[in-house]
Amino acid sequence: MHYAKQSLAVFCALAVIILSNTQPIASGSTQEELYKATKIKAYNEIRKAANEGDAGKLSLNYEVSKSFPIDLGKLYKEQARYTSKLVATFLPEKEIVNIYLYTEKDAAKISKHPMLSRDSDSFQPWFKEWERGDSREHNLGLAARYWLDTDGWQGHAGVLVHSGATTKSLRRYAIQVLPHEYFHVVQDFYLNKSRNSNFWDSYDEYAKFSPPTFREGSANTISFALASKNKTEYLSLYRYFIGEKKAQREVKFFREVGNQKAVIKTLKLLENNNNRQDVQEASYAIGQLLYEWVISEYGFEGYRRIVENQFKVSNFSENIRFSLGISIQDLHKRASPHIVSGFRYGY
């Protein structure tokens, strides 16, 4: 394995840039005001980066089922175009991204699809629930990868919904699923293409570079901002989401973030016990708050460095030091008040 190296002089220069760009929010603010200001600053950073992008750098190929709801199809196409603006800022060359919009009526087609069939077994329980009339308020990620196949490297992102769903029947959190899955294309670009391979020896090997707090959590940070048309909607969407997480009693981590010490312990557990279902589930919400803080504190360019440096170092801890100039322990400590506030104030 070859790791890119950076001279001490360059690293020190990067640290100076990082520190000069860190803008502390005025002292005297209450913790709730500080929390809200951090969220809004992160939202503004993400939207600004997206608005500066050129979606024309990407060629979008749509596969849309005849049974896909018309209003949702319109929404997801709009989201794909806007997400493309941000994605384009990460990609040095023109890329092809395939967008898939399917329903349960396409089960047979999905099972034979050269890309979608890879995950088709995981959709079967949902299809059965939808057939019974249950869980139709949910939509699912259908594809999320940057992949090398016979047509070369291409991005793949998509959403699966019940054929009778509407923008009003889906839970509010569902609005961000397509941007979330689409952003995984960017994360995989800097991992898979750097290695010139889609495949990893094990999940643990993959997570060494991209733990779920980063992959899923920061994809949530990005997707919530891209799916929300304004700051009020952004705060409201997260309030809905965190309320849902608090109600998930089966995920103990959501009950263990009541103070900074507990958050630091939880983050360490999440980033070192990756291949567990409860860790995966907790990583979305807790990781989202972590990288919301990063973007607010270091700007979107600070976050961009973490994405682009994923495979330039030997593990994720080194990436944080390489990209932000601090240890991962310092990151957890400094971000912990924001995560505590996220579960305390709920927006």
C-alpha positions, 0 to 999 in steps of 0.5 A, spaced: 500 500 500 502 506 498 501 512 502 502 519 500 506 523 504 506 531 506 512 535 508 512 538 515 513 545 512 506 544 508 503 540 514 505 546 518 502 551 513 496 547 513 495 548 520 496 555 520 490 556 515 486 552 519 487 556 525 486 562 522 479 560 519 476 558 525 471 563 527 469 562 535 462 564 536 461 570 541 462 568 548 456 569 552 451 565 548 447 560 552 449 553 550 442 552 546 444 559 542 451 556 540 448 550 538 443 553 533 448 558 531 453 552 529 448 548 525 446 554 521 453 556 520 454 549 517 448 549 513 450 556 510 457 553 508 454 546 505 449 550 501 455 555 499 459 550 496 453 547 492 451 553 489 458 554 487 458 548 483 457 546 476 452 540 475 454 540 468 460 536 469 456 530 471 452 526 466 446 523 469 443 517 467 436 516 470 432 509 470 425 511 472 420 505 473 413 506 470 410 505 477 414 510 480 410 516 483 410 522 479 411 527 485 416 524 488 420 523 481 419 530 480 422 531 487 428 526 486 430 529 480 430 536 482 434 533 488 439 529 484 440 536 479 442 540 486 446 535 489 450 534 482 452 541 483 456 539 490 458 533 487 461 536 481 466 540 486 469 534 488 470 531 482 476 533 477 473 530 471 466 529 468 463 523 471 457 519 469 452 518 475 446 513 474 440 515 478 435 509 480 428 510 482 424 504 483 418 501 487 416 494 489 413 492 483 420 492 480 422 487 485 424 482 479 427 487 475 432 489 481 434 482 482 436 481 475 439 488 475 447 488 474 448 493 479 442 493 483 442 486 484 447 486 489 443 488 495 436 485 492 436 480 498 435 486 503 429 489 500 425 483 500 423 484 507 420 491 506 417 489 499 413 484 504 411 489 509 409 494 503 404 488 501 401 488 507 400 495 508 405 496 513 411 501 513 409 505 507 412 511 510 419 509 509 423 510 503 430 506 502 436 507 499 437 503 493 444 504 490 450 508 493 457 507 490 462 509 485 464 503 482 468 500 476 465 495 471 465 493 464 463 500 462 468 503 467 468 507 473 461 510 474 457 513 480 450 509 482 445 512 487 437 511 487 431 510 492 426 505 493 419 507 495 412 504 495 408 505 488 403 508 492 407 513 496 407 521 495 411 527 498 406 527 504 405 520 506 412 519 507 415 521 513 419 528 513 426 525 514 425 521 507 426 527 504 434 527 504 435 519 502 437 521 495 442 526 497 445 522 502 446 516 497 448 520 492 454 523 496 456 516 498 459 516 490 464 522 492 466 518 498 467 512 494 471 516 489 476 518 493 477 510 496 475 506 491 478 509 485 485 511 489 485 504 490 483 502 483 478 497 486 471 496 488 473 490 493 476 490 500 479 484 504 473 485 510 469 490 512 474 492 518 479 494 513 474 499 509 472 502 516 479 503 518 479 508 513 471 510 513 468 509 519 460 509 519 460 515 523 464 519 517 461 515 512 453 515 514 454 521 519 457 526 514 453 524 509 447 525 513 450 532 515 450 534 507 444 531 505 440 534 510 442 541 508 441 539 501 434 537 502 432 543 506 430 549 502 432 554 508 435 554 515 428 554 518 426 547 514 433 545 516 432 546 523 425 543 523 428 537 519 433 535 524 428 536 530 424 531 527 429 526 526 432 527 533 425 525 536 425 519 532 432 517 534 430 518 542 424 514 541 429 508 538 430 505 545 433 499 542 439 503 540 442 504 547 447 509 544 442 514 544 441 514 551 448 515 553 450 522 550 447 526 556 454 529 557 461 530 554 464 525 557 459 520 555 459 522 548 467 522 548 466 514 550 460 513 545 464 516 539 470 512 541 466 505 541 462 507 535 469 508 531 472 502 534 466 497 533 464 498 526 461 492 524 455 492 529 448 494 527 447 498 533 453 502 531 451 503 524 444 505 526 447 510 532 452 513 527 447 516 522 445 521 528 451 522 532 456 522 526 451 527 523 452 532 529 460 531 529 461 533 522 456 539 522 461 541 528 467 540 523 464 544 518 462 550 522 468 550 525 473 548 519 469 551 514 467 546 508 474 546 505 476 543 512 471 537 511 473 537 504 480 535 506 477 529 510 474 526 504 479 527 499 485 525 504 481 518 506 486 514 502 492 518 503 494 516 510 494 509 513 487 510 518 482 515 519 485 517 525 491 520 521 486 523 516 483 527 522 490 530 524 492 530 516 486 534 514 484 538 521 491 539 524 488 536 531 488 529 534 481 525 533 481 525 541 481 532 540 476 532 535 471 528 539 472 532 545 471 539 542 465 537 538 462 533 544 458 539 547 455 540 540 453 533 540 450 533 547 446 539 545 443 536 539 440 530 543 438 536 549 435 541 544 433 537 539 434 541 533 
